[in-house]
Amino acid sequence: MTLSWLPSYQKKIEETLDALFRERYSFQSDHTEVAFFEAMEYAVSAGGKRLRPVFAIITYEYITQSEIPKNFLEAIVWIEVIHAYTLVHDDLPCMDNDELRRGKPTVWKKYNETLAVLVGDGLQAFGFELLSRWKNITLLAEIARDVGDLGTVRGQVRDMFLDQKNISLDELFRLHDEKTGWLIASSFSAWARLAGADNLLVQVFRDFGMLLGRAFQLQDDILDYEWNTDQLGKKVGKDVELGKGIVAKIGIQESKKLLLDMEKELFSLLKKENIDEKKLEDMIVFVTHRNI
């Protein structure tokens, strides 16, 4: 589906990222720096829907009832920079060994494996540098936990070392929550906190983000099963072949039914908490019915 308001948000994010990299790497001096900086920018700029920073902007604007200031955007794109780090490392030969991402060669494939590892390291540090501009220790600690050894990294460990054919559905959800969901949840809760929401409302947005993250991952599994490489811009079918993911565990029809239940639960959560925001409702439908 298409959303009339979404491209303008994505454009703001793209322009902010472009300006950040132009300013940061304007001092390139030798071949080593040029290759590294080019790979850093390639990892972030190689397409993508920019949904995580979009989630953050929507949350901020809902709570403050005002348009997000332009100077806030530089700090908000930390989400996309850190997200790019997770993808660079996830694609490595020692991890998922993927050669395509968004229809383009992955960073390790375009450059080399060693540089890709360093690019991921650099992106994670850069993301936290952007986040530190808010001078909010509580926020920094929350994000560090979400992407570190108790969050994204632990989810990656589970993905690599657990026998997913023999784990329960709840255990699989836990893997997806850590690997994907927590960073999506942070996209909502971090900006609810910075917009001045009380702790109860921050938790509501975090719960919403966690459930939306589950729905996002489930739709990924469904697309991986039903679509082809040209349509998705990445290799498909590998998870089902390996017995990984929700579709492999419960089948395609049950997966679609589960996704529909998640969609209903997301709408119910907004209604229960009296959150009347059309853009959040749009994003529920976009995530659960997307074809990219």
Secondary structure as UniProt FT lines:
FT   TURN            4..5
FT   HELIX           6..24
FT   TURN            25..27
FT   HELIX           31..45
FT   HELIX           51..64
FT   HELIX           70..72
FT   HELIX           73..76
FT   HELIX           78..90
FT   TURN            93..96
FT   STRAND          100..101
FT   TURN            102..103
FT   STRAND          104..105
FT   HELIX           107..110
FT   HELIX           113..132
FT   TURN            133..134
FT   HELIX           137..147
FT   TURN            149..151
FT   HELIX           152..161
FT   HELIX           164..166
FT   HELIX           169..176
FT   HELIX           177..181
FT   HELIX           182..194
FT   TURN            195..196
FT   HELIX           199..226
FT   HELIX           229..232
FT   HELIX           238..241
FT   TURN            242..243
FT   HELIX           246..250
FT   HELIX           252..272
FT   TURN            273..274
FT   HELIX           278..289
//
